[in-house]
Amino acid sequence: MAESLEEVAVLVQRVVKDINNAFKRNPHIDEIGLIPCPEARYNRSPIVLVENKLGVESWCVKFLLPYVHNKLLHYRQRKQWLNKEELIDITCTLLLLNPDFTTAWNVRKELILSGTLNPVKDLHLGKLALTKFPKSPETWIHRRWVLQQFIQEKSLPTVVTKGNLETASPERTQQLVKEEMDVCCEAAGRYPSNYNAWSHRIWVLQNLAKLNNKVLLDELSSTKHWVSMHVSDHSGFHYRQFLLKSLMGRTGTDCTVQVCNQPGNQQAPSLPEEEDDDDDDDDAETACAEQQQPNHPLLLKELELCTDLINTFPGHETLWCHRRHVFCLQHHLKNKLQLPSVWSMTVDSSDGTLNNTHSGVAFDLVTQAMDIDGLNEARKQGYTQETKRLKRAPMQDSVSLEAEYRFIDHVLSTCREVEQARFAGAYKKWLVSFLGQ
């Protein structure tokens, strides 16, 4: 028995060393996986590296995983001493095989805080783990922790001093946002309705991109094709609903800067700035006012997309639920303009969701007098309160109840799918109950 344990120890040490050498030979490994192999057929390493793909023969996992697991626990219990290099290698091997082992991530947190481990390497390790375990919650949690260190680098003087943490410049932040979006998109494609990936994507928008309008619009455009190819993925459409809510809740100033696409006013995702110039042309404010009319082009395009997908892919409840949300947004946008009120939207950064005080309502309507910018300023004497009210006057709502009823009747008269007819009927009942008609 003693010889067997010694043989296992030698085998595992060799495999851990082979994995470490594989990363040294090719630092651009982008995917890991298990190679079905019940037993060792050849006297060779079970670690296979082909181009940028790393494979582990399955026969060695039953020896490898328990060994590194127990070794790390003994270290945490102070029963065995491991140097920093051994800790990095063992936790890397363990997390590639079992990324939901929280203790291993905590050890790597300590190594990052001590300046021993470069946090960029943990982002890469997490990305690799997600190629095999795309829904791993502990991996996403640790990834957010690492990104938080980039945001709050002043709280890590040791890491900054040793040069392991790069400066969180606007350019670096833009790069991080792009990389995270790519990781989320790949994980969402590997696992259907990957709530953890989409929630992480929302977190990135809130904490890295700071809900920058340009980034929100880019995300709305880039995810259009994805949801068109995954029409039953509730999480993907929920993400688009978050984007629409965020864009609809922007202030008039943000609209001037981003939605209206004023030349030279595009901000970096991490540093969105408010417009300070009080001499904006009336045409720019009028254009923003038109963007905030009930015929909002983003909502109209989203409704067109939803209509096209419902007709092309009948019988998917996700599409009908998304249509309800778009109509709800349109309805409250119209009400906002008819009443002297503004939207109040709060974002819970802890879980990446919107907090609304009224259940089932997309936005809170808080009664408040309409803001009259610069009413008492002499240079804006010609821009009166009545002028602003005229510019913000409600227009005819193209997403009308009659149009929705016509769409439902068309679906019911042409569809051959039982589920499609059931969803259309349920949507019609929802319209009646929602609007009280």
C-alpha positions as CSV (number, residue, x, y, z in Angstrom):
1,M,0.0,0.0,0.0
2,A,2.9,2.3,0.8
3,E,4.4,1.7,-2.6
4,S,1.1,2.5,-4.3
5,L,0.8,5.8,-2.5
6,E,4.3,6.7,-3.4
7,E,3.6,5.8,-7.1
8,V,0.5,8.0,-7.1
9,A,2.5,10.9,-5.5
10,V,5.2,10.6,-8.2
11,L,2.6,10.4,-11.0
12,V,0.7,13.4,-9.7
13,Q,3.8,15.5,-9.3
14,R,4.8,14.7,-12.8
15,V,1.3,15.6,-14.2
16,V,1.3,18.9,-12.2
17,K,4.7,19.7,-13.6
18,D,3.6,18.9,-17.1
19,I,0.6,21.2,-16.9
20,N,2.9,24.0,-15.6
21,N,5.3,23.4,-18.5
22,A,2.5,23.4,-21.0
23,F,1.6,27.0,-19.9
24,K,5.2,28.0,-20.1
25,R,5.6,26.6,-23.7
26,N,2.3,28.1,-24.9
27,P,1.0,31.1,-22.8
28,H,-1.8,31.5,-25.4
29,I,-3.8,28.4,-24.4
30,D,-7.5,29.2,-24.9
31,E,-9.3,26.0,-24.1
32,I,-9.1,23.0,-21.9
33,G,-10.9,19.6,-22.0
34,L,-10.9,16.0,-21.0
35,I,-9.8,13.3,-23.4
36,P,-11.8,10.1,-22.9
37,C,-9.3,7.5,-22.0
38,P,-10.2,4.8,-19.4
39,E,-6.7,3.7,-18.8
40,A,-3.1,4.6,-19.6
41,R,-2.3,2.9,-22.9
42,Y,1.1,4.4,-23.5
43,N,4.0,5.3,-21.3
44,R,3.7,9.0,-21.8
45,S,2.3,12.1,-20.2
46,P,-1.5,12.4,-19.9
47,I,-1.2,16.1,-20.8
48,V,-1.8,16.8,-24.5
49,L,-1.1,20.2,-26.0
50,V,-2.2,20.7,-29.6
51,E,-1.9,24.3,-30.9
52,N,-3.8,26.4,-28.3
53,K,-5.8,23.5,-26.8
54,L,-4.9,21.7,-23.6
55,G,-6.2,18.2,-23.0
56,V,-6.1,15.9,-20.0
57,E,-6.5,12.2,-20.4
58,S,-9.4,11.2,-18.2
59,W,-7.7,8.2,-16.6
60,C,-5.4,10.4,-14.5
61,V,-8.1,12.6,-13.0
62,K,-9.1,10.0,-10.4
63,F,-5.5,10.2,-9.1
64,L,-4.8,13.8,-9.8
65,L,-7.9,15.5,-8.3
66,P,-8.0,13.9,-4.8
67,Y,-4.2,14.3,-4.4
68,V,-4.0,18.0,-5.1
69,H,-7.3,18.6,-3.2
70,N,-5.9,16.9,0.0
71,K,-2.6,18.5,-0.3
72,L,-4.2,22.0,-0.4
73,L,-6.4,21.2,2.6
74,H,-3.4,20.0,4.6
75,Y,-1.7,23.3,3.8
76,R,-4.7,25.3,5.0
77,Q,-4.8,23.2,8.1
78,R,-1.1,23.9,8.7
79,K,-0.3,20.2,8.4
80,Q,2.0,20.6,5.4
81,W,4.2,23.4,4.2
82,L,4.1,24.5,0.5
83,N,6.1,27.3,-1.0
84,K,4.5,29.9,-3.1
85,E,5.4,28.3,-6.4
86,E,4.0,25.0,-5.3
87,L,0.8,26.8,-4.2
88,I,0.4,28.4,-7.6
89,D,0.9,25.1,-9.5
90,I,-1.3,23.1,-7.3
91,T,-4.2,25.6,-7.2
92,C,-3.9,26.0,-11.0
93,T,-4.2,22.3,-11.5
94,L,-7.1,21.9,-9.0
95,L,-9.1,24.8,-10.4
96,L,-8.8,23.5,-14.0
97,L,-10.4,20.3,-12.8
98,N,-12.8,21.7,-10.2
99,P,-13.2,25.5,-10.5
100,D,-15.9,25.6,-7.8
101,F,-13.4,24.8,-5.0
102,T,-13.6,28.1,-3.1
103,T,-10.5,27.4,-0.9
104,A,-8.2,27.3,-4.0
105,W,-9.5,30.7,-5.2
106,N,-9.0,32.1,-1.7
107,V,-5.4,30.9,-1.7
108,R,-4.9,32.7,-5.0
109,K,-6.5,35.8,-3.6
110,E,-3.9,35.8,-0.8
111,L,-1.1,35.3,-3.3
112,I,-2.4,38.3,-5.4
113,L,-2.6,40.5,-2.3
114,S,0.9,39.6,-1.3
115,G,2.2,40.6,-4.7
116,T,3.3,37.0,-5.5
117,L,0.8,36.3,-8.3
118,N,-0.1,38.6,-11.2
119,P,-3.9,39.1,-11.2
120,V,-3.9,39.0,-15.0
121,K,-2.9,35.3,-14.8
122,D,-6.0,34.6,-12.7
123,L,-8.2,36.2,-15.3
124,H,-6.6,33.9,-17.9
125,L,-7.0,30.9,-15.6
126,G,-10.6,31.7,-15.0
127,K,-11.2,32.1,-18.7
128,L,-9.8,28.6,-19.3
129,A,-11.8,27.1,-16.5
130,L,-15.0,28.6,-18.1
131,T,-14.3,26.8,-21.3
132,K,-14.9,23.5,-19.5
133,F,-17.3,24.8,-16.7
134,P,-19.0,27.8,-18.2
135,K,-21.5,28.2,-15.4
136,S,-19.1,27.9,-12.5
137,P,-20.3,30.5,-10.0
138,E,-17.1,30.5,-7.9
139,T,-15.1,31.3,-11.1
140,W,-17.3,34.3,-11.9
141,I,-17.2,35.5,-8.3
142,H,-13.4,35.4,-8.3
143,R,-13.2,37.1,-11.7
144,R,-15.2,40.0,-10.3
145,W,-12.9,40.2,-7.3
146,V,-9.9,40.4,-9.6
147,L,-11.5,43.1,-11.7
148,Q,-12.4,45.0,-8.6
149,Q,-8.7,45.2,-7.8
150,F,-8.1,47.0,-11.1
151,I,-10.9,49.5,-10.2
152,Q,-9.6,50.0,-6.6
153,E,-5.9,49.7,-7.2
154,K,-5.1,52.3,-4.5
155,S,-6.2,49.8,-1.9
156,L,-3.4,47.5,-3.0
157,P,-0.1,49.4,-2.5
158,T,1.9,46.2,-2.3
159,V,0.7,44.8,-5.6
160,V,1.1,48.2,-7.3
161,T,4.6,48.6,-5.9
162,K,5.7,45.2,-7.3
163,G,4.3,46.1,-10.7
164,N,1.9,43.2,-10.8
165,L,-1.2,45.4,-11.3
166,E,-1.4,47.6,-14.3
167,T,-2.6,51.2,-14.1
168,A,-6.4,51.4,-14.6
169,S,-6.2,53.9,-17.4
170,P,-9.2,54.6,-19.7
171,E,-7.5,52.6,-22.5
172,R,-6.9,49.6,-20.2
173,T,-10.4,49.8,-18.9
174,Q,-11.8,49.8,-22.5
175,Q,-9.6,46.7,-23.1
176,L,-10.9,45.0,-20.0
177,V,-14.5,45.7,-20.9
178,K,-14.0,44.2,-24.4
179,E,-12.2,41.1,-23.0
180,E,-14.9,40.5,-20.4
181,M,-17.7,40.8,-23.0
182,D,-15.9,38.2,-25.1
183,V,-15.5,35.8,-22.2
184,C,-19.2,36.2,-21.3
185,C,-20.3,35.7,-24.9
186,E,-18.3,32.5,-25.2
187,A,-19.6,31.1,-21.9
188,A,-23.2,32.0,-22.8
189,G,-22.7,30.1,-26.1
190,R,-21.4,27.0,-24.2
191,Y,-24.2,26.7,-21.7
192,P,-27.9,27.6,-22.4
193,S,-29.5,30.3,-20.3
194,N,-26.2,30.9,-18.5
195,Y,-27.4,33.3,-15.8
196,N,-24.0,33.6,-14.2
197,A,-22.4,34.8,-17.4
198,W,-25.1,37.4,-18.3
199,S,-25.1,38.7,-14.7
200,H,-21.4,39.1,-14.8
201,R,-21.8,41.0,-18.1
202,I,-24.2,43.4,-16.4
203,W,-21.8,43.8,-13.5
204,V,-19.0,44.8,-16.0
205,L,-21.3,47.4,-17.5
206,Q,-22.1,48.9,-14.1
207,N,-18.6,48.8,-12.5
208,L,-16.1,49.0,-15.4
209,A,-18.0,50.8,-18.2
210,K,-20.0,52.9,-15.7
211,L,-23.2,52.4,-17.8
212,N,-21.6,54.6,-20.5
213,N,-24.1,55.3,-23.3
214,K,-21.8,54.4,-26.2
215,V,-21.0,51.0,-24.6
216,L,-24.6,50.4,-23.9
217,L,-25.5,51.1,-27.5
218,D,-22.7,48.9,-28.8
219,E,-23.8,46.1,-26.6
220,L,-27.4,46.4,-27.8
221,S,-26.2,46.2,-31.4
222,S,-23.7,43.4,-30.8
223,T,-26.1,41.1,-28.9
224,K,-28.8,41.4,-31.6
225,H,-27.4,38.6,-33.7
226,W,-26.8,36.4,-30.6
227,V,-30.4,36.5,-29.4
228,S,-31.6,35.9,-32.9
229,M,-29.6,32.6,-32.9
230,H,-30.8,31.7,-29.3
231,V,-34.5,32.5,-29.3
232,S,-35.2,30.4,-26.2
233,D,-32.5,31.9,-24.0
234,H,-34.2,34.0,-21.4
235,S,-31.0,35.3,-19.9
236,G,-29.9,36.9,-23.2
237,F,-33.1,38.7,-23.6
238,H,-33.0,39.8,-20.0
239,Y,-29.7,41.4,-20.7
240,R,-31.2,43.3,-23.6
241,Q,-34.0,44.5,-21.3
242,F,-31.3,45.8,-18.9
243,L,-29.7,47.7,-21.7
244,L,-33.0,49.2,-22.8
245,K,-33.9,50.2,-19.2
246,S,-30.5,51.8,-18.8
247,L,-30.7,53.7,-22.1
248,M,-34.2,54.8,-21.4
249,G,-33.2,56.0,-17.9
250,R,-30.4,58.3,-19.1
251,T,-30.6,62.0,-18.4
252,G,-31.0,64.6,-21.0
253,T,-27.3,65.5,-20.6
254,D,-26.2,62.0,-21.3
255,C,-28.5,61.9,-24.3
256,T,-26.8,65.0,-25.6
257,V,-23.3,63.5,-25.2
258,Q,-23.9,59.9,-26.3
259,V,-27.3,59.2,-28.0
260,C,-27.3,62.2,-30.2
261,N,-23.7,61.4,-31.1
262,Q,-22.2,64.9,-30.8
263,P,-18.8,65.0,-32.5
264,G,-15.9,65.0,-30.1
265,N,-18.0,64.2,-27.0
266,Q,-17.6,60.4,-26.9
267,Q,-16.3,59.4,-23.5
268,A,-14.1,56.5,-22.4
269,P,-16.2,53.7,-20.8
270,S,-14.6,54.0,-17.4
271,L,-14.8,57.8,-17.3
272,P,-18.1,59.0,-18.6
273,E,-18.3,62.7,-18.1
274,E,-21.3,65.0,-17.9
275,E,-21.6,67.9,-20.3
276,D,-20.6,71.1,-18.7
277,D,-21.2,73.5,-21.5
278,D,-24.2,75.7,-20.9
279,D,-24.2,77.1,-24.4
280,D,-25.5,74.0,-26.2
281,D,-27.4,74.7,-29.4
282,D,-31.2,74.5,-29.2
283,D,-31.1,72.0,-32.1
284,A,-29.1,69.5,-30.0
285,E,-31.6,69.7,-27.2
286,T,-34.4,69.4,-29.6
287,A,-32.9,66.2,-31.1
288,C,-32.5,64.7,-27.6
289,A,-36.1,65.6,-26.8
290,E,-37.1,63.8,-29.9
291,Q,-35.0,60.8,-28.8
292,Q,-37.1,60.8,-25.6
293,Q,-40.4,60.8,-27.3
294,P,-42.7,57.7,-27.0
295,N,-41.6,56.8,-30.6
296,H,-38.1,56.0,-29.3
297,P,-36.1,54.5,-32.2
298,L,-34.5,51.9,-29.9
299,L,-37.8,50.6,-28.7
300,L,-39.2,50.6,-32.2
301,K,-36.2,48.6,-33.5
302,E,-36.5,46.2,-30.6
303,L,-40.2,45.7,-31.3
304,E,-39.4,45.1,-35.0
305,L,-36.8,42.5,-34.0
306,C,-39.2,40.8,-31.7
307,T,-41.9,40.7,-34.4
308,D,-39.5,39.2,-36.9
309,L,-38.3,36.5,-34.5
310,I,-41.9,35.6,-33.4
311,N,-42.9,35.2,-37.0
312,T,-39.7,33.3,-37.9
313,F,-39.5,31.1,-34.8
314,P,-43.1,30.4,-33.7
315,G,-43.8,28.8,-30.3
316,H,-41.0,30.3,-28.2
317,E,-42.3,31.8,-25.0
318,T,-39.1,33.8,-24.4
319,L,-40.0,36.1,-27.4
320,W,-43.4,36.8,-26.1
321,C,-42.1,37.6,-22.7
322,H,-39.6,40.0,-24.2
323,R,-42.4,41.7,-26.3
324,R,-44.3,42.3,-23.0
325,H,-41.2,44.0,-21.6
326,V,-40.7,46.2,-24.7
327,F,-44.4,47.3,-24.6
328,C,-44.1,48.0,-20.9
329,L,-41.1,50.2,-21.5
330,Q,-42.9,52.1,-24.2
331,H,-46.0,52.5,-22.1
332,H,-44.1,54.0,-19.2
333,L,-42.0,56.2,-21.5
334,K,-45.3,57.6,-22.8
335,N,-46.6,58.2,-19.3
336,K,-43.4,59.8,-18.3
337,L,-43.9,62.5,-21.0
338,Q,-47.5,63.0,-20.3
339,L,-47.0,63.6,-16.6
340,P,-44.6,66.1,-14.8
341,S,-42.4,63.2,-13.6
342,V,-39.0,61.6,-14.0
343,W,-37.8,58.1,-13.8
344,S,-36.1,56.8,-10.7
345,M,-34.0,53.8,-11.3
346,T,-31.6,52.2,-8.9
347,V,-29.0,49.5,-9.7
348,D,-27.9,46.9,-7.2
349,S,-24.3,46.4,-8.1
350,S,-24.1,43.3,-5.9
351,D,-26.2,41.1,-8.3
352,G,-26.4,43.2,-11.4
353,T,-30.2,43.7,-11.3
354,L,-32.5,46.7,-11.3
355,N,-34.3,47.5,-8.1
356,N,-37.8,49.0,-8.5
357,T,-40.0,49.8,-5.5
358,H,-43.1,48.8,-7.4
359,S,-43.3,45.1,-8.3
360,G,-43.9,44.4,-12.0
361,V,-43.2,48.0,-13.1
362,A,-40.2,48.7,-15.2
363,F,-39.6,52.2,-13.8
364,D,-40.7,54.2,-10.8
365,L,-42.6,57.3,-11.6
366,V,-41.7,59.9,-9.0
367,T,-43.8,63.1,-9.2
368,Q,-41.5,66.0,-9.6
369,A,-41.6,69.4,-11.2
370,M,-40.0,69.5,-14.7
371,D,-36.5,70.8,-14.5
372,I,-36.0,74.2,-16.2
373,D,-32.3,74.4,-16.9
374,G,-31.0,77.9,-16.5
375,L,-34.4,79.6,-16.3
376,N,-33.0,82.5,-14.3
377,E,-29.9,83.0,-16.4
378,A,-29.8,86.0,-18.6
379,R,-28.1,84.2,-21.5
380,K,-31.1,81.8,-21.7
381,Q,-33.9,84.3,-21.6
382,G,-35.2,83.3,-25.0
383,Y,-35.4,79.6,-23.9
384,T,-38.5,79.7,-21.7
385,Q,-40.4,77.1,-19.8
386,E,-43.1,77.0,-22.4
387,T,-40.5,76.3,-25.1
388,K,-39.2,73.3,-23.3
389,R,-42.6,71.9,-22.7
390,L,-43.5,72.3,-26.3
391,K,-40.3,70.5,-27.4
392,R,-41.0,67.7,-24.9
393,A,-44.7,67.4,-25.8
394,P,-45.9,63.8,-26.3
395,M,-46.3,62.5,-29.8
396,Q,-48.5,59.8,-31.1
397,D,-47.4,56.4,-29.8
398,S,-46.7,54.1,-32.7
399,V,-46.6,51.1,-30.4
400,S,-50.3,51.4,-29.7
401,L,-52.7,49.0,-28.2
402,E,-54.5,48.7,-31.5
403,A,-51.3,47.8,-33.3
404,E,-50.6,45.1,-30.8
405,Y,-54.1,43.7,-31.2
406,R,-53.7,43.6,-35.0
407,F,-50.4,41.8,-34.6
408,I,-52.0,39.2,-32.2
409,D,-55.0,38.7,-34.6
410,H,-52.5,38.2,-37.5
411,V,-50.6,35.6,-35.5
412,L,-53.7,33.8,-34.5
413,S,-55.1,33.7,-38.0
414,T,-51.9,32.5,-39.7
415,C,-50.1,30.3,-37.2
416,R,-50.3,26.5,-37.2
417,E,-48.4,26.0,-33.9
418,V,-50.6,25.3,-30.9
419,E,-48.0,26.8,-28.6
420,Q,-47.8,30.0,-30.7
421,A,-51.5,30.4,-30.5
422,R,-51.4,29.8,-26.7
423,F,-48.7,32.4,-26.2
424,A,-50.5,35.0,-28.4
425,G,-53.7,34.5,-26.4
426,A,-51.8,34.9,-23.1
427,Y,-50.2,38.1,-24.4
428,K,-53.6,39.5,-25.4
429,K,-54.9,38.8,-21.9
430,W,-51.8,40.4,-20.4
431,L,-52.4,43.6,-22.5
432,V,-56.0,43.8,-21.1
433,S,-54.9,43.3,-17.5
434,F,-51.9,45.6,-17.8
435,L,-53.7,48.5,-19.3
436,G,-57.0,47.9,-17.5
437,Q,-59.0,47.8,-20.7
